[in-house]
Amino acid sequence: MKAFVSSTRWLLTGLLIASLLVLSNGCQPVTDSLTLQAGQTENGGAVRAYIRNLGCPDSLIEDKGDHFIADGDMLFNKNMAVPDLADSIGPQEEQAYRPTFGLIHSVRRQREVRVIVHPAINDYVDEISAAFQKWNSTGSTIFFKMVNGARPFDIAIKPANAQGIPLMEAMYAYAQYPQAGLPGNLVIVNLANFRTLSRARQISTLAHELGHTLGLAHTNWQALRERGFTYIAGTPVNDPASIMNGVGVGVPFGFPNAISPNDARALRILYPKVPYNIRLSWLNPTTLRISWSGPLHPVKGHYVKVTPVDMEGNGIPRTIWVGGNQTSWDVNAANPACQCLAASMYEVELQTVYNDDAPPGALSRSAWTDTAILYAR
């Protein structure tokens, strides 16, 4: 699977660079004997042996003259430099995003990512809807919605030949990362290869590419030798079950058909419905530090509501405005917004205000977090 960053600069990831490729889910451990092909060159033999070492038997390797096609969709040039598999052993997996191209800044777009489908792909509307549902059910703000082509849209799903892009043997689909704070606006499908996939694999392929339009990188980006990605803190450093794994070294059977729990968690961290991981701690006997996480994309700021709670459970809430992406605030006697240090404990809530907030702003603010309470000491 691939993602691209502009119409002129393609990000070739996963399937295109032969020296980084391994095989998709059709290949299994090899037990058959190596069969030399008529006219095969010595280096062609080395490449063929390399393909077999990656887990593909001779029966799934086609000789196409100057290159091999493995498992029906993987292209290996016979004059390629054969990599050393030992250089790529290890998990090298982590949920990541590409901060240099941004994330979706508009919460309105997060809550309604509008997608149109080219007429040539109308036969796959049900599969596209099923791919939407995988991300729509993650508990994030993201919600994909199919719209009529006459309406404004954020993402177009089109066949490769509709873009003047040559069909490439090793591709099923590829997508654009977010730019200018909006979703990546294009998913391209190579129908010639896409049609050969099972329905489950078609859905997961589409879901994988839609993940790129939201800013998610290949989970195995390090193994694929990709650059410019940032680990999403709070997710595991090894998730072979991630649907965002690209096909490449370290993922011999391709990405799974289902979104993993950590895929869903990664999306909730990028696009949370509420701020998360709110923490309270005392810096000294009179200063309470409130810290929190999320979201990772730029926001206008946060409202922090601090309520002193006395023994009867009463208290007057005070709301503090914390601008920008600041992720902590100290409450103390010098803070006129919340002179409440005499209370026995504090109830703290948090709300994110997004960049597209406009009065009254209800649609572009997150819900208040669950309450966090810490006793005064």
Secondary structure as UniProt FT lines:
FT   STRAND          2..4
FT   HELIX           18..20
FT   TURN            25..26
FT   TURN            38..39
FT   HELIX           42..53
FT   TURN            54..55
FT   HELIX           58..60
FT   STRAND          61..63
FT   STRAND          67..70
FT   TURN            71..73
FT   STRAND          74..77
FT   TURN            78..79
FT   HELIX           85..88
FT   STRAND          96..97
FT   HELIX           99..101
FT   HELIX           107..111
FT   STRAND          113..117
FT   HELIX           119..124
FT   HELIX           125..136
FT   STRAND          144..146
FT   TURN            149..150
FT   STRAND          155..159
FT   HELIX           160..163
FT   TURN            169..170
FT   STRAND          173..176
FT   TURN            180..181
FT   STRAND          186..189
FT   HELIX           191..194
FT   TURN            195..196
FT   HELIX           199..213
FT   TURN            214..215
FT   TURN            219..225
FT   STRAND          230..231
FT   TURN            233..234
FT   TURN            240..241
FT   TURN            243..244
FT   TURN            249..250
FT   TURN            252..253
FT   HELIX           261..270
FT   STRAND          276..284
FT   TURN            285..286
FT   STRAND          287..293
FT   STRAND          301..309
FT   TURN            311..312
FT   STRAND          318..323
FT   TURN            324..325
FT   STRAND          328..331
FT   TURN            333..334
FT   HELIX           336..338
FT   TURN            341..342
FT   STRAND          345..353
FT   TURN            355..356
FT   TURN            359..360
FT   HELIX           362..364
FT   STRAND          372..375
//
